[in-house]
Amino acid sequence: MFVNKAQPQIEEKIRAESEASPVVRAVSAAVEVSPEPFEVCLEGAGFEVRACAFLPSGLPNRARMKIFSPKPGHTLVFFYKKSLVPYSRDRYSYGGIDLRTPEVDAAEIAEWLAFLSSGFHPDKRSAQLRRAFPYEIPE
């Protein structure tokens, strides 16, 4: 579920990004029916989702997923955490997925969301996730 969907600018971001990308549309639909809380982040390019539930250790979950399409028919999915250092723009990548088709399997999206909710626990990694990902996370 989206915890911040009631905000007008969040609704507009979800609508606009979903119309532009079938991958975002599929991810949004999966988040809507998920029992785990997620929030949409407004800043930056692409569609960014952050896991909101606390981790089993009691720490806040900082895991983020960004979906970005540099050109039609090519979608990149980034998994990362932002730095905790104030004013830092550093991001710590946990890999990514390079999609060359607009269709994504629902089971694959469920893996992405489980990985995100786990705070990027190694046991929850998607089989399609590439650790050596030659793209920069867009801002």
Steps between C-alpha positions, in 0.01 A plus 500: 500500500606856436499685833515846340263450205238737643721801422396659167855533365566131576181393322605709200853352500362143508250578223751673272774240545253210458371644173855538369630155602337156510767393753403781738133412447569134597712596802237751620229234475715254698574759771128583530415140597812444711458487878840669539509882522680695227517867411554680172780756498434813294850630448709398203443337165310176460276317745653445844352282774631469857422218743353641822476205743762464770751217462505207748799669669277799580683733263310701237506351152696723259460278192387672181410392148506738204347421162637711218462479122785669311322430169178328389517123535794511742436507875753495783412397855747614767518371859689731735523685831572868550782609727422596860759779491321837498522686167660198330379394156668159530296192424593138571398270217383146561473431128245538228295339229518593132163439330477506121130408485200688643359184660602388849384184672298556821715244684811699409347822636407314819869404535602864456259615770608222739865598447410863564296420813781286641742793491692320223559176690725276284259206528224706336700607192326456167668256261488768226682762712839596366751627755734636232258749351660742250246782545495799733199553723325808358433792731 
